[in-house]
Each structure stands twice: as C-alpha cells, then as structure tokens.
C-alpha cells in the first residue's frame, strides 16, 4: 500500500515538558564542527578540492588539483580559530559538543588533547567531510563503521553521538542501525529531542540547526558581521526563553565552525551572545550527551501499534468498528497514502472520515442505520457494542426512569419514521437533558438537513472513539 514516510506531526499541539535539570527554561547546546583536515582534498584521496563553507565567494571544485587558498582557510580554523574558541569556552566554563570528522581528528592530535582536557564531548561527524548524497548504501555503511573505528582509535573511546551533515537519504537509518549512538542529529525538524523507530532500535534524535549557525557567514543570504549573528542568536534565545517561562521549555542548538566563527570579527558576536545568555537565570548549557541522557531518563520511548505500519487484517480488526458496524470504511482507508501523521487519533480520524464522506449516499445511510436507538431495545437487551454501551452510559442513558425510557422510545419511533434512520448524537458531548432537547429540536428538521447533521455526529463519535485508543 502507498505509505508516506515523512512525519509532519511530531509532537503535535501537546509537546512534552522538557523538564530540564534544575528547572532550566532553556537548554543551549553549543556545537563546534571540527572538519579541518577531513575536507575534500587531493591529499586525502579525493578527486577534487573542497568548495563548501569557506570565505571564498563562488568557490568551485578544482578536479584533480589542490586549491592553496581553500586549504589555507581550513588551516586557519585549526591553527588559530580553534584555539580562540577553546579559550573563549573554557574561560566562560561553557561545555561544548564537538562534531569531529574522524580523519580530521586523526590529523589534529593537539586539538583533540585540548578537547579532552576541557571535558568536551567528541561526537562523530563522519569519516570525511564530503557529500554523501550519491554514495551507494553499502559504501556509506562501510564508511560509518570505519569512522567509528578510527574515532575510537584516535580519541580513546567510541563516539556516543553522530552528525554527518552532508548526508544521504539513508544516513539516519544507517547510523541508527549500528546501535552505537545515544543520539544522532542529522535532522532539523524540531526544537526538542524525539525518538525514531528504526527496526528494533529506538533511536534518540537531537535535531540540529542550519540557521543559528555560523555557516551563514559563508552562504547567501547570510551574516556579514558579528552583530548580525549576535542579534539572530539573541532573538532566538529570547523567544525560546519566554516559552520556557510559560512552561514549554525547548532546546536551542548553535552551530559553529573553527574557520568561520574563529575569525576575530565574527567571534565578537558570539561573545556578546554568550554574555547575554549567561546574564539570565535558569539557563542550562549541556553537551548533547547530557541532553540525551536526560531525555532517555525523563521521556523514555513507548512503542504502540501504529496504524500506518499495520497489515490490512490488523488495521481492519483494530479500526473496523470505529464507524458502527461498517468495516468497509477501514478497508478503504487502508489503501490511502497513510503515514506518521495518521498514527494519531486526529490523523486516523481524517483518513476514515474521508472514506465516509466520499461514499455514496446509500452507503452513508447504511452507516446511519447501523447505529442503535438511544436507550432503545438493544440497550435494554444488553446487545449494544461495547463502545455504544459505554457511550450511552456516559450520559446516564442506562439508568433512566420508566417515564424517561418511554419518552426516549417514543421519540426514537417518531424520528425514525420521519427520517428513515435513528437519531444519532455524540452523547459524550452532552448531558441527558441536552440530548432530549436536541431530540425534540431535530425531529422537526427536513430529512436532508438531518442526514447531514447525523453524518457529522457519526464522525464526532468516531473521533471520540479513536481518542480512547490512540495518541
């Protein structure tokens, strides 16, 4: 069946309370990408020089040649930019997560020693800082394994986090399937961590950023001075901090590169922002591994049967009774382009309701006629479905006086005789008195109007039933 893999829902309107340690209103994650020595270069066995993320305007690959100016810009990141940033962060006691390209780390032992001495987290940024877009899946899998091996050899321990950056459509699943990582960050789709199910693996994803990122100094549209970078970071911080004060705490990722933000005129904006953020109370500056550990403990993943991943048989068995005695609606909905957005009550209700709305009038009439009378003979004989029994009980229709029961039965008979289908109302939305009032009002309507009214009530009943069993 057609299945749509992208997840537009995420946490939906009810994102969880991050519950950051110490009641922090925001978690500010500082990431420093270490790519110097891992970029495209003839010396590294590549077919061309690097042409991405530098201060050379309009840079293009030079096939088969080294690019001296490009190399020197990357060299600046290692020789000067890194140490300027190291002094800034250690001086302000702000921990950092390194996205370290394994081959770059291997070529920069003094910087690695400084990262370790500072207590920074060193995550993997892949084997080489190259584009994985067209890389065959088996080659990418091999490079991921080799990156883990080399990282472990160079750093002294395996990476617990991963970010490729220039990834392929396969990267997230390939890194998750290793079972190696407490977190991966090759997404930009949320302000909170979330879990992704990859086969049997429940993989934590900590989304990253391409906009609160100094790469915008090297791309258009972008920043041209440190003050612009500061202003963007400040504005982002202010909005997220206010959300945290309102009980909706989020995460703020900031992406940095030694050869970019390490320049004097650019780092000034970062310094201003860090001073500004530090002036606020209840601000948490964690490494990403600490975010991962907190999330795993506070918000462990819970799997459930997802409608978009069910077989036809299990889907119809689970949702065939949502519209009373009308499994054909679920049969048809199964053939839609279902995806993660339909794994919630609201999402699946939309899919089922679409099939009900697009059905013929005769088919919809059959659904209406499948509904039982309110407080009718089936209820008295205890022959209602479990859902209908619970719904009628919610309005105390299972505990009527003899006079009330007689009144309901009289109204049922008159309504059905006039309109050709039973009176239908989402009883969980109403009291017994309100139901009786609606009964008396709607019985006078013309049948076409009542048909539309009854169909809307059927959809509402289905929605409430789904909310009992799905997020």
C-alpha positions, 0 to 999 in steps of 0.5 A, a space after each residue: 500500500 502507498 505509505 508516506 514516510 515523512 512525519 509532519 506531526 511530531 509532537 503535535 499541539 501537546 509537546 512534552 515538558 522538557 523538564 530540564 535539570 534544575 528547572 532550566 527554561 532553556 537548554 543551549 547546546 553549543 556545537 563546534 564542527 571540527 572538519 579541518 583536515 577531513 575536507 575534500 582534498 587531493 591529499 586525502 584521496 579525493 578527486 577534487 578540492 573542497 568548495 563548501 563553507 569557506 570565505 571564498 565567494 563562488 568557490 568551485 571544485 578544482 578536479 584533480 588539483 589542490 586549491 592553496 587558498 581553500 586549504 589555507 582557510 581550513 588551516 586557519 580554523 585549526 591553527 588559530 580559530 580553534 584555539 580562540 574558541 577553546 579559550 573563549 569556552 573554557 574561560 566562560 566554563 561553557 561545555 561544548 559538543 564537538 562534531 569531529 570528522 574522524 580523519 580530521 581528528 586523526 590529523 589534529 592530535 593537539 586539538 583533540 588533547 585540548 578537547 579532552 582536557 576541557 571535558 568536551 564531548 567528541 561526537 562523530 561527524 563522519 569519516 570525511 567531510 564530503 557529500 554523501 548524497 550519491 554514495 551507494 548504501 553499502 559504501 556509506 555503511 562501510 564508511 560509518 563503521 570505519 569512522 567509528 573505528 578510527 574515532 575510537 582509535 584516535 580519541 580513546 573511546 567510541 563516539 556516543 553521538 553522530 552528525 554527518 551533515 552532508 548526508 544521504 537519504 539513508 544516513 539516519 537509518 544507517 547510523 541508527 542501525 549500528 546501535 552505537 549512538 545515544 543520539 544522532 542529529 542529522 535532522 532539523 525538524 524540531 526544537 526538542 529531542 524525539 525518538 525514531 523507530 528504526 527496526 528494533 532500535 529506538 533511536 534518540 534524535 537531537 535535531 540540529 540547526 542550519 540557521 543559528 549557525 555560523 555557516 551563514 557567514 559563508 552562504 547567501 543570504 547570510 551574516 556579514 558581521 558579528 552583530 548580525 549573528 549576535 542579534 539572530 542568536 539573541 532573538 532566538 534565545 529570547 523567544 525560546 526563553 519566554 516559552 520556557 517561562 510559560 512552561 514549554 521549555 525547548 532546546 536551542 542548538 548553535 552551530 559553529 565552525 573553527 574557520 568561520 566563527 574563529 575569525 576575530 570579527 565574527 567571534 565578537 558576536 558570539 561573545 556578546 551572545 554568550 554574555 547575554 545568555 549567561 546574564 539570565 537565570 535558569 539557563 542550562 548549557 549541556 553537551 548533547 550527551 547530557 541532553 540525551 541522557 536526560 531525555 532517555 531518563 525523563 521521556 523514555 520511548 513507548 512503542 504502540 501499534 501504529 496504524 500506518 505500519 499495520 497489515 490490512 487484517 490488523 488495521 481492519 480488526 483494530 479500526 473496523 468498528 470505529 464507524 458502527 458496524 461498517 468495516 468497509 470504511 477501514 478497508 478503504 482507508 487502508 489503501 490511502 497514502 497513510 503515514 506518521 501523521 495518521 498514527 494519531 487519533 486526529 490523523 486516523 480520524 481524517 483518513 476514515 472520515 474521508 472514506 465516509 464522506 466520499 461514499 455514496 449516499 446509500 452507503 452513508 445511510 447504511 452507516 446511519 442505520 447501523 447505529 442503535 436507538 438511544 436507550 432503545 431495545 438493544 440497550 435494554 437487551 444488553 446487545 449494544 457494542 461495547 463502545 455504544 454501551 459505554 457511550 450511552 452510559 456516559 450520559 446516564 442513558 442506562 439508568 433512566 426512569 420508566 417515564 424517561 425510557 418511554 419518552 426516549 422510545 417514543 421519540 426514537 419511533 417518531 424520528 425514525 419514521 420521519 427520517 428513515 434512520 435513528 437519531 444519532 448524537 455524540 452523547 459524550 458531548 452532552 448531558 441527558 437533558 441536552 440530548 432530549 432537547 436536541 431530540 425534540 429540536 431535530 425531529 422537526 428538521 427536513 430529512 436532508 438537513 438531518 442526514 447531514 447533521 447525523 453524518 457529522 455526529 457519526 464522525 464526532 463519535 468516531 473521533 471520540 472513539 479513536 481518542 480512547 485508543 490512540 495518541 
